Amino acid sequence: MNRKTNPNNLKHELDSDDRLLITEVFLNDVVDGLKRRHARTGVLNCDFAGEKYENWNLIFKSSGSDFVIVGFEYDEDSRSFNLFSPIQLKNV
């Protein structure tokens, strides 16, 4: 295992308050965009919940007409992008 996914590195843990905050922001601010894009499963960087979570990712899946978070993972190299802005393609 590499350093960024080592389960023995206990300093990288989310407490229940962190998980609750991320989940609330995900459900209130992110899910509608995922539905509009017909998402079913995926991994998102958690910086949408604040800078404190920029190295955290959540794993989600669809559940009926909604989404559930099935896990969190710490990744020092995780980066985000604006999922909900239009994609600009360059003319080639």
N, C-alpha and C positions, 0 to 999 in steps of 0.2 A: 504494500500500500504506500502511496505517496503521502507527503506531509499534509496536503490539503484535505484528504479524506480519511485520515487516521482516526478511528473511533476512540483511541486512547487519549486524544488531545481534549481533555475535559474543559479547558478554558473556553471552548467554543460551544456553549450550550445556550439555548433559548429557555428562559423560564416561562411559566404559565402566563404571566402578564404580557410578555413579548409575543407569544403565540396568539394570544387573544387579540392584541392590537393588530398584528399582521392579518389575522383572519377577518377581523371587522373591516379593515381597509380593503382587503381583497374582495369581500362580498359586496361592499357598498360602492367601490370605485372601479373595480377591475372586471368583475363578472359580466356586466352588460357589454363591454367591449369584446370579451371572449365569445359571447353569444352571437354578436353581430358578425363575427368572423368565423362562426361555425366551428369553434375549437372543440375538441373532445378530450385530449390529454396533453400534458406538457409540463415544462419546467419554466418558472419565471423567477427573475431576480427580485428580491424583496425590497429594493430601495424605494419602491412606491410608498412604503410605510415609513420612510425616513432614512437619513444617511446612516444611522446606527445599524441598519440591516443590509447595507450594500454588499456584504460578503455572504449573505444568506440567500438561498434559493428555496422556493416551495415547489412541490410536485403536486399537480392537480389532475383530476379526472372528472368527466361529466357523470352526473347521477340523475337520471331522468331529465328534467328540463333545467337542472341547476348544476352546480359544481361543488366538489368537496376537495379539501386539501388532504392528501394522503401521506405527506411527509415534508420534512425540512432537511436541508443539508447545508453545511458550511463549506464555502469554497473561496479561498484567498484570491483566486484569479477570476472570480465571477464578475461579469460586466452586464450592464443593462443597455437597453435601447428603447426608444419611444415606440412602443407597440401600437399605439393608437393614432400616430400621425400617418398621413398618406405616404406611400412609397413613391419616391421620385426616381424614375428611370432616365438615364442619360441616353440621348440619341447617339447611336453608334454609326 
